[in-house]
Amino acid sequence: MNITTNTALRFAGRASRKPSARSTALSVRAPYICASRQRRSVSTPALSRPVPDARSMRSRNLKQYSRANATTATATSASTTASPPSSRFYSLFPETFPKGPPPGSPFTFDVKKLRKEFLQLQSKAHPDLASSGNKNRAEAMSSHINEAYNTLRDPLKRAQHLLAVQGIGVEDESAKLEEGELLIEVMEAREAVEEVEDEAGLETVRAENDGRIGRSIGILEECFGRGDLARAKDEAVRLRYWVNVEESAKGWEKGKGGGINHH
């Protein structure tokens, strides 16, 4: 047998052999998957969120309430500080305030007397009584009288007015009190309104808050009487909180809790 025949037989023998399992496995390659896709395909276990305790929830509620109250207070005081109220408010009612604003006259007064003088003043300044040429002037005067009356009859607005004419605003004070004991006390008062179940319980809560309002008004009486505007400023902020609680109690509905009205 020559070399050519021997070589041919050797190649024929190789061709007749069955491929081994290893060679078959090596010949079949897995599809290529890039590293970034492999990372995305790996599922990560869900992280469980920690359940907040009562203290952390209360702290969060305090901050939310403070921000809401600060926003409301800014909106309320904008009309007072944008255009300083006229000192003529008190001079419009000489029978009720013969000595003018505090400290000449007391901070608290006879509201019925103010009402009587207001009606008398409006009956003379009513736009319907003015001539056609003085209609606009009469309307402006009537509006001014209404503004003065509505401001002076309300203790909170009255205190804000007296501070504003002295160039003192109270709209930013809530930010300084957001972590203090006052705000905690306010939150507890509001929670009491939310937890009321009937009219009898609501009256009890309102009576407690009326006591807070009365104490604040008494302190404002002393402060304006001796010209202590710094203390009056702080107490006006406190009174604003109690008025907010009162508004919440007014908006109370059975099964729904207190309202969300603010000054």
Disulfide bonds with the S-S distance in Angstrom:
none
